Amino acid sequence: MNIRIIMLTLALLAGAMQVQLWLSEDGRRKTSELRLAAAEQRQQNQVQRERNAALNAEVVNLKESREAAEERARSNLGMIGKSETFYQVVPAAKERQPR
């Protein structure tokens, strides 16, 4: 008779643990939400890895190539080289946009 009571008690405890696992806030629902959040974070990490790789390639290019640095200076800073001539094209009066 004692073994039956012990088995019944263990079965009830196992059932209570299953209810807690499936229905509680920290159970299956929370695990599912955490898995989704982890998947989204992995996707964001991949995007950032790709961005970092592109930036790293640009840094290496700027460090190793004088032409790349000069091109960057021309396009971003408006600089010109010693042997270059700067030309500014101004549209005719008819083509100008009114301000």
Biotite code that builds the C-alpha atoms (Angstrom):
import biotite.structure as struc

atoms = struc.array([
    struc.Atom([0.000, 0.000, 0.000], chain_id="A", res_id=1, res_name="MET", atom_name="CA", element="C"),
    struc.Atom([2.861, 2.394, 0.704], chain_id="A", res_id=2, res_name="ASN", atom_name="CA", element="C"),
    struc.Atom([4.277, 1.908, -2.788], chain_id="A", res_id=3, res_name="ILE", atom_name="CA", element="C"),
    struc.Atom([0.932, 2.845, -4.352], chain_id="A", res_id=4, res_name="ARG", atom_name="CA", element="C"),
    struc.Atom([0.787, 6.081, -2.367], chain_id="A", res_id=5, res_name="ILE", atom_name="CA", element="C"),
    struc.Atom([4.344, 6.941, -3.356], chain_id="A", res_id=6, res_name="ILE", atom_name="CA", element="C"),
    struc.Atom([3.628, 6.184, -7.042], chain_id="A", res_id=7, res_name="MET", atom_name="CA", element="C"),
    struc.Atom([0.424, 8.248, -6.940], chain_id="A", res_id=8, res_name="LEU", atom_name="CA", element="C"),
    struc.Atom([2.265, 11.146, -5.310], chain_id="A", res_id=9, res_name="THR", atom_name="CA", element="C"),
    struc.Atom([5.025, 10.981, -7.927], chain_id="A", res_id=10, res_name="LEU", atom_name="CA", element="C"),
    struc.Atom([2.454, 10.870, -10.727], chain_id="A", res_id=11, res_name="ALA", atom_name="CA", element="C"),
    struc.Atom([0.670, 13.932, -9.319], chain_id="A", res_id=12, res_name="LEU", atom_name="CA", element="C"),
    struc.Atom([3.963, 15.819, -9.019], chain_id="A", res_id=13, res_name="LEU", atom_name="CA", element="C"),
    struc.Atom([4.897, 14.915, -12.587], chain_id="A", res_id=14, res_name="ALA", atom_name="CA", element="C"),
    struc.Atom([1.485, 16.100, -13.772], chain_id="A", res_id=15, res_name="GLY", atom_name="CA", element="C"),
    struc.Atom([1.822, 19.373, -11.850], chain_id="A", res_id=16, res_name="ALA", atom_name="CA", element="C"),
    struc.Atom([5.248, 19.941, -13.410], chain_id="A", res_id=17, res_name="MET", atom_name="CA", element="C"),
    struc.Atom([3.823, 19.335, -16.882], chain_id="A", res_id=18, res_name="GLN", atom_name="CA", element="C"),
    struc.Atom([1.005, 21.829, -16.267], chain_id="A", res_id=19, res_name="VAL", atom_name="CA", element="C"),
    struc.Atom([3.564, 24.372, -15.112], chain_id="A", res_id=20, res_name="GLN", atom_name="CA", element="C"),
    struc.Atom([5.723, 23.693, -18.175], chain_id="A", res_id=21, res_name="LEU", atom_name="CA", element="C"),
    struc.Atom([2.915, 24.127, -20.690], chain_id="A", res_id=22, res_name="TRP", atom_name="CA", element="C"),
    struc.Atom([0.761, 26.829, -19.081], chain_id="A", res_id=23, res_name="LEU", atom_name="CA", element="C"),
    struc.Atom([2.988, 29.085, -17.010], chain_id="A", res_id=24, res_name="SER", atom_name="CA", element="C"),
    struc.Atom([4.534, 32.369, -18.206], chain_id="A", res_id=25, res_name="GLU", atom_name="CA", element="C"),
    struc.Atom([8.033, 30.884, -17.974], chain_id="A", res_id=26, res_name="ASP", atom_name="CA", element="C"),
    struc.Atom([7.080, 27.712, -19.780], chain_id="A", res_id=27, res_name="GLY", atom_name="CA", element="C"),
    struc.Atom([6.665, 26.828, -23.416], chain_id="A", res_id=28, res_name="ARG", atom_name="CA", element="C"),
    struc.Atom([5.307, 30.226, -24.481], chain_id="A", res_id=29, res_name="ARG", atom_name="CA", element="C"),
    struc.Atom([8.321, 32.049, -23.053], chain_id="A", res_id=30, res_name="LYS", atom_name="CA", element="C"),
    struc.Atom([10.693, 29.533, -24.649], chain_id="A", res_id=31, res_name="THR", atom_name="CA", element="C"),
    struc.Atom([9.042, 30.074, -28.016], chain_id="A", res_id=32, res_name="SER", atom_name="CA", element="C"),
    struc.Atom([9.340, 33.861, -27.661], chain_id="A", res_id=33, res_name="GLU", atom_name="CA", element="C"),
    struc.Atom([13.006, 33.554, -26.723], chain_id="A", res_id=34, res_name="LEU", atom_name="CA", element="C"),
    struc.Atom([13.689, 31.334, -29.740], chain_id="A", res_id=35, res_name="ARG", atom_name="CA", element="C"),
    struc.Atom([12.098, 33.921, -32.044], chain_id="A", res_id=36, res_name="LEU", atom_name="CA", element="C"),
    struc.Atom([14.101, 36.728, -30.441], chain_id="A", res_id=37, res_name="ALA", atom_name="CA", element="C"),
    struc.Atom([17.312, 34.709, -30.819], chain_id="A", res_id=38, res_name="ALA", atom_name="CA", element="C"),
    struc.Atom([16.560, 34.073, -34.509], chain_id="A", res_id=39, res_name="ALA", atom_name="CA", element="C"),
    struc.Atom([15.966, 37.791, -35.105], chain_id="A", res_id=40, res_name="GLU", atom_name="CA", element="C"),
    struc.Atom([19.210, 38.620, -33.302], chain_id="A", res_id=41, res_name="GLN", atom_name="CA", element="C"),
    struc.Atom([21.129, 36.115, -35.435], chain_id="A", res_id=42, res_name="ARG", atom_name="CA", element="C"),
    struc.Atom([19.730, 37.782, -38.559], chain_id="A", res_id=43, res_name="GLN", atom_name="CA", element="C"),
    struc.Atom([20.724, 41.245, -37.310], chain_id="A", res_id=44, res_name="GLN", atom_name="CA", element="C"),
    struc.Atom([24.190, 39.939, -36.432], chain_id="A", res_id=45, res_name="ASN", atom_name="CA", element="C"),
    struc.Atom([24.625, 38.620, -39.981], chain_id="A", res_id=46, res_name="GLN", atom_name="CA", element="C"),
    struc.Atom([23.656, 41.993, -41.451], chain_id="A", res_id=47, res_name="VAL", atom_name="CA", element="C"),
    struc.Atom([26.167, 43.703, -39.154], chain_id="A", res_id=48, res_name="GLN", atom_name="CA", element="C"),
    struc.Atom([28.883, 41.168, -40.060], chain_id="A", res_id=49, res_name="ARG", atom_name="CA", element="C"),
    struc.Atom([28.360, 41.947, -43.747], chain_id="A", res_id=50, res_name="GLU", atom_name="CA", element="C"),
    struc.Atom([28.459, 45.695, -43.055], chain_id="A", res_id=51, res_name="ARG", atom_name="CA", element="C"),
    struc.Atom([31.625, 45.309, -40.991], chain_id="A", res_id=52, res_name="ASN", atom_name="CA", element="C"),
    struc.Atom([33.263, 43.285, -43.760], chain_id="A", res_id=53, res_name="ALA", atom_name="CA", element="C"),
    struc.Atom([32.448, 46.005, -46.303], chain_id="A", res_id=54, res_name="ALA", atom_name="CA", element="C"),
    struc.Atom([33.815, 48.713, -44.015], chain_id="A", res_id=55, res_name="LEU", atom_name="CA", element="C"),
    struc.Atom([36.923, 46.654, -43.313], chain_id="A", res_id=56, res_name="ASN", atom_name="CA", element="C"),
    struc.Atom([37.514, 46.207, -47.055], chain_id="A", res_id=57, res_name="ALA", atom_name="CA", element="C"),
    struc.Atom([37.146, 49.960, -47.526], chain_id="A", res_id=58, res_name="GLU", atom_name="CA", element="C"),
    struc.Atom([39.645, 50.657, -44.727], chain_id="A", res_id=59, res_name="VAL", atom_name="CA", element="C"),
    struc.Atom([42.157, 48.241, -46.234], chain_id="A", res_id=60, res_name="VAL", atom_name="CA", element="C"),
    struc.Atom([41.643, 49.819, -49.665], chain_id="A", res_id=61, res_name="ASN", atom_name="CA", element="C"),
    struc.Atom([42.181, 53.327, -48.270], chain_id="A", res_id=62, res_name="LEU", atom_name="CA", element="C"),
    struc.Atom([45.311, 52.244, -46.376], chain_id="A", res_id=63, res_name="LYS", atom_name="CA", element="C"),
    struc.Atom([46.903, 50.424, -49.294], chain_id="A", res_id=64, res_name="GLU", atom_name="CA", element="C"),
    struc.Atom([45.802, 52.477, -52.286], chain_id="A", res_id=65, res_name="SER", atom_name="CA", element="C"),
    struc.Atom([46.670, 56.127, -52.763], chain_id="A", res_id=66, res_name="ARG", atom_name="CA", element="C"),
    struc.Atom([44.149, 56.352, -55.606], chain_id="A", res_id=67, res_name="GLU", atom_name="CA", element="C"),
    struc.Atom([41.314, 55.299, -53.331], chain_id="A", res_id=68, res_name="ALA", atom_name="CA", element="C"),
    struc.Atom([42.247, 57.969, -50.776], chain_id="A", res_id=69, res_name="ALA", atom_name="CA", element="C"),
    struc.Atom([42.459, 60.599, -53.518], chain_id="A", res_id=70, res_name="GLU", atom_name="CA", element="C"),
    struc.Atom([39.079, 59.572, -54.912], chain_id="A", res_id=71, res_name="GLU", atom_name="CA", element="C"),
    struc.Atom([37.559, 59.795, -51.432], chain_id="A", res_id=72, res_name="ARG", atom_name="CA", element="C"),
    struc.Atom([39.087, 63.256, -50.974], chain_id="A", res_id=73, res_name="ALA", atom_name="CA", element="C"),
    struc.Atom([37.672, 64.383, -54.323], chain_id="A", res_id=74, res_name="ARG", atom_name="CA", element="C"),
    struc.Atom([34.161, 63.061, -53.862], chain_id="A", res_id=75, res_name="SER", atom_name="CA", element="C"),
    struc.Atom([33.602, 63.699, -50.147], chain_id="A", res_id=76, res_name="ASN", atom_name="CA", element="C"),
    struc.Atom([35.787, 66.724, -49.436], chain_id="A", res_id=77, res_name="LEU", atom_name="CA", element="C"),
    struc.Atom([35.778, 68.493, -52.806], chain_id="A", res_id=78, res_name="GLY", atom_name="CA", element="C"),
    struc.Atom([39.583, 68.495, -53.011], chain_id="A", res_id=79, res_name="MET", atom_name="CA", element="C"),
    struc.Atom([41.618, 68.557, -56.222], chain_id="A", res_id=80, res_name="ILE", atom_name="CA", element="C"),
    struc.Atom([45.166, 67.425, -56.980], chain_id="A", res_id=81, res_name="GLY", atom_name="CA", element="C"),
    struc.Atom([48.116, 69.748, -57.784], chain_id="A", res_id=82, res_name="LYS", atom_name="CA", element="C"),
    struc.Atom([48.099, 68.857, -61.476], chain_id="A", res_id=83, res_name="SER", atom_name="CA", element="C"),
    struc.Atom([44.302, 68.983, -61.817], chain_id="A", res_id=84, res_name="GLU", atom_name="CA", element="C"),
    struc.Atom([42.111, 71.875, -62.899], chain_id="A", res_id=85, res_name="THR", atom_name="CA", element="C"),
    struc.Atom([38.750, 72.525, -61.303], chain_id="A", res_id=86, res_name="PHE", atom_name="CA", element="C"),
    struc.Atom([35.855, 73.408, -63.596], chain_id="A", res_id=87, res_name="TYR", atom_name="CA", element="C"),
    struc.Atom([32.472, 74.489, -62.342], chain_id="A", res_id=88, res_name="GLN", atom_name="CA", element="C"),
    struc.Atom([29.649, 74.339, -64.849], chain_id="A", res_id=89, res_name="VAL", atom_name="CA", element="C"),
    struc.Atom([26.999, 76.965, -64.270], chain_id="A", res_id=90, res_name="VAL", atom_name="CA", element="C"),
    struc.Atom([23.685, 76.476, -66.078], chain_id="A", res_id=91, res_name="PRO", atom_name="CA", element="C"),
    struc.Atom([22.445, 79.221, -68.393], chain_id="A", res_id=92, res_name="ALA", atom_name="CA", element="C"),
    struc.Atom([19.961, 81.729, -67.013], chain_id="A", res_id=93, res_name="ALA", atom_name="CA", element="C"),
    struc.Atom([17.019, 79.963, -68.723], chain_id="A", res_id=94, res_name="LYS", atom_name="CA", element="C"),
    struc.Atom([17.936, 76.603, -67.195], chain_id="A", res_id=95, res_name="GLU", atom_name="CA", element="C"),
    struc.Atom([18.292, 77.869, -63.627], chain_id="A", res_id=96, res_name="ARG", atom_name="CA", element="C"),
    struc.Atom([15.630, 76.882, -61.155], chain_id="A", res_id=97, res_name="GLN", atom_name="CA", element="C"),
    struc.Atom([13.908, 79.769, -59.306], chain_id="A", res_id=98, res_name="PRO", atom_name="CA", element="C"),
    struc.Atom([14.550, 79.711, -55.580], chain_id="A", res_id=99, res_name="ARG", atom_name="CA", element="C"),
])
